[in-house]
Amino acid sequence: MTGEALEAVGRLVRAHGLKGAVVARPASDGSDVLLQVEQVVVEHAGERTRRRVRAARRLGRQVLLELEGIEDRTRAESLVGAALLLSSDELPPPAEGEIYRRDLVGLEVVGKDGQRYGTVVDLESSPAQEWLLVDCGGREVLVPFTEGLVTVDLPAGRVVVDAPEGLFEGEAVS
């Protein structure tokens, strides 16, 4: 499991109840991946453990999980902050309008006029929204990953950004 390429699908944010249930925040807001899988890799304190998902249900914008081997609140609390991972071949097909991080990383970022800005190197999440981390020739820029500002063209291998003035500080990557 250590050499296996894994994709982050969520993070454990708190314990729930007394019987070991945990609340997870999906890596992408609104993602149903954690509701569809039979097992998940829990990465905590540098260790990875594969655990069977006994039950999963939506809890607002988060997911309530019952994981095999986590039987009490103390154990659940000890895992707060743990990443939830899946191998690429375990990921269900993306839902309509959903794109996996692995599909975004490496895409060229261009303006509506075709000006090249850089390359997507990561996807970051905050409570309010998701961000594309773009390498602009050694300088990193966070681009709000929102409809209307960003259009993903997977067949062309690029992300088109309707960049407001100053987002990329007017510098194109050569």
Residue pairs with C-beta under 8 A, 6 or more apart in sequence:
1 41
1 48
1 50
2 48
4 87
5 87
5 88
6 41
6 43
6 48
6 85
6 86
6 87
7 85
7 86
7 87
7 88
7 91
7 100
7 101
7 102
8 27
8 83
8 84
8 85
8 101
9 26
9 27
9 31
9 33
9 34
9 37
9 40
9 84
9 85
9 86
9 91
10 24
10 25
10 26
10 27
10 31
10 33
10 34
10 40
10 63
10 83
10 84
11 24
11 25
11 27
11 81
11 82
11 83
11 84
12 22
12 23
12 24
12 42
12 79
12 80
12 81
12 82
12 84
13 23
13 24
13 25
13 62
13 80
13 81
14 22
14 23
14 77
14 80
15 21
15 22
15 23
15 73
15 76
15 77
15 80
16 22
16 23
16 59
16 64
16 76
17 73
18 72
18 73
19 66
19 71
19 72
19 73
20 66
20 67
20 70
20 71
20 72
20 73
20 75
20 76
21 64
21 65
21 66
21 76
22 64
22 65
22 67
22 70
22 76
22 79
22 80
23 59
23 62
23 63
23 64
23 65
24 34
24 62
24 63
24 64
24 65
24 84
25 61
25 62
25 63
26 32
26 33
26 34
26 61
26 62
26 63
27 33
27 101
27 125
28 98
28 101
28 125
28 130
29 61
29 125
29 129
29 130
30 61
31 95
31 98
32 95
33 86
33 91
33 92
34 40
34 53
34 56
34 63
34 65
34 84
35 56
35 57
35 58
35 63
36 92
37 53
37 56
37 86
37 90
37 92
38 52
38 53
39 50
39 51
39 52
39 53
39 90
40 50
40 51
40 53
40 67
40 84
40 85
40 86
41 48
41 49
41 50
41 51
41 84
41 85
41 86
41 87
42 48
42 49
42 50
42 51
42 67
42 79
42 82
42 83
42 84
42 85
43 82
43 83
43 84
43 85
44 79
44 81
44 82
44 83
48 85
49 69
51 67
51 68
51 69
51 70
52 67
52 68
53 65
53 66
53 67
53 68
54 66
54 67
54 68
55 64
55 65
55 66
56 63
56 64
56 65
56 66
57 63
57 64
58 64
69 75
70 76
70 79
88 102
91 100
94 100
94 103
99 152
99 154
101 122
101 123
103 154
104 120
104 123
104 132
104 152
104 159
105 120
105 121
105 122
105 123
106 119
106 120
106 157
107 119
107 120
107 152
107 154
107 157
107 158
107 159
108 116
108 118
108 119
108 157
108 158
108 159
109 116
109 117
109 118
109 119
109 120
109 132
109 134
109 143
109 158
109 159
109 161
110 116
110 117
110 158
110 159
110 160
110 161
111 117
111 160
111 161
111 162
111 163
111 168
112 160
112 161
112 162
112 163
115 172
116 172
116 173
116 174
117 134
117 136
117 141
117 161
117 163
117 168
117 172
117 173
118 134
118 135
118 136
118 137
118 141
118 173
119 134
119 135
120 132
120 133
120 134
120 159
121 133
121 134
121 135
121 140
122 132
122 133
123 130
123 131
123 132
123 133
123 145
124 130
124 131
124 133
124 142
125 131
129 144
129 145
129 146
130 145
131 142
131 143
131 144
131 145
132 142
132 143
132 145
132 150
132 159
133 140
133 141
133 142
134 140
134 141
134 142
134 143
136 168
136 171
136 173
137 171
137 173
137 174
139 171
141 167
141 168
143 149
143 150
143 161
143 163
143 167
144 150
148 162
149 161
149 162
149 163
149 164
150 159
150 160
150 161
150 162
151 159
151 160
151 161
151 162
152 159
153 159
153 160
161 167
